[in-house]
Amino acid sequence: MQERTRLSQKIEIVQDVISRREESVSLIELGEEEGEDTIVSEAEAELEKLKKQVAKLALQSLLSGETDPNDTFLEVHSGSGGTEAADWAGMLFRMYQRWADKRGYSVNILEQSVADEAGIKSATIRISGENAYGWLKTENGVHRLVRISPFDSNARRHTSFASVVVAPVIDDQIEIEVEEKDLRIDTYRSSGAGGQHVNTTDSAVRMTHIPTGIVAACQSERSQHQNRANALSMLKAKLYEQEVQKREAEQAEAHGDKTEIGWGHQIRSYVLHPYQMVKDLRTSYETSDSQGVLDGDLDGFLEASLAHRLHKDE
């Protein structure tokens, strides 16, 4: 019933666009016949609105993948560079949380390793909301920051790196088989908020898929059993994402596309000094409002990435 409702809503939107277009065209023809310039201008303005709406619908058509409507797991890992890199990872982590809040999505922190002085070594969140994975699926990769370091007494410019990993939450309709013999499961004491219980029991779980080396960890729940279930869910999501990226890489190679696909490649630069600019290196989309981006204004970059995929598919 949920799927039926979702599809019905999409059909209604398209039918509304068609109806408004036909009405506007009729009004333009009528206005031209009777010499009513006001009617023609209003109808043309309506067509311009429809043009923008259709452009957005074209982008949303890329959110029709098997897992695009799903919730998403998002991880941030600091690169080498000590405190500076950890602080940058913390800034990215906050940026995605702010973006999710602005969209009305819910955010649940599943694992967080806090750095000694500032920022984080790594963190994992689950973002829940319609098309959460679809919107964020192109965020996989390395993000670069250039700024005057607040941790450098000589006020020198530093370049820092952090990686982002995005994977869809897998629902019951998709079967991912993980054999027990292929898992190494470690338990440890959670760190951070949570009270005395969290810090005195081995409730946190780190799960490693031996054949691929993929790791998933969770410490958000008081129960080791619950953390184990969450870690397994994250592991399945990563295995699914790895297979999807493998297929995309094979398709790109078949079409002669040499663009690197997968984790580890630099996708975006955030420059705070000597000028203000955030630029996506895949789409060339950029903005001088770097603080706005770091406060969660990511839609322009996400839409540009989806449009880039649309044009590549064409």
Buried (B, 14 or more C-beta within 10 A) or exposed (E): EEEEEEEEEBEEEEEEBEEBBEEBEEBBEEBEEEEBEEBBEBBEEBBEEBEEBEEEBEBBEBBEBEBBBBBBBBBBBBBEBBBBBBBBBBBBBBBBBBBBEEBEBEBEBBBBBBBEEBBBBBBBBBBBBBBBBBBBBBBBBBBBBBBEBEEEEEEEEBBBBBBBBBBBBBEEEEEBEBEEEEBEEEEEEBBBEBEEEBEEBEBBBBBBBEEEEBBBBBBBBBEBEBBBBBBBBBBBBBBBBBEBBEEBBEEBEEEEEEEEBEBEBBBBBBBBEEEBBBBBBBBEBBBEEBEBBBBBBBEBBBBBBBBBBEEEEE
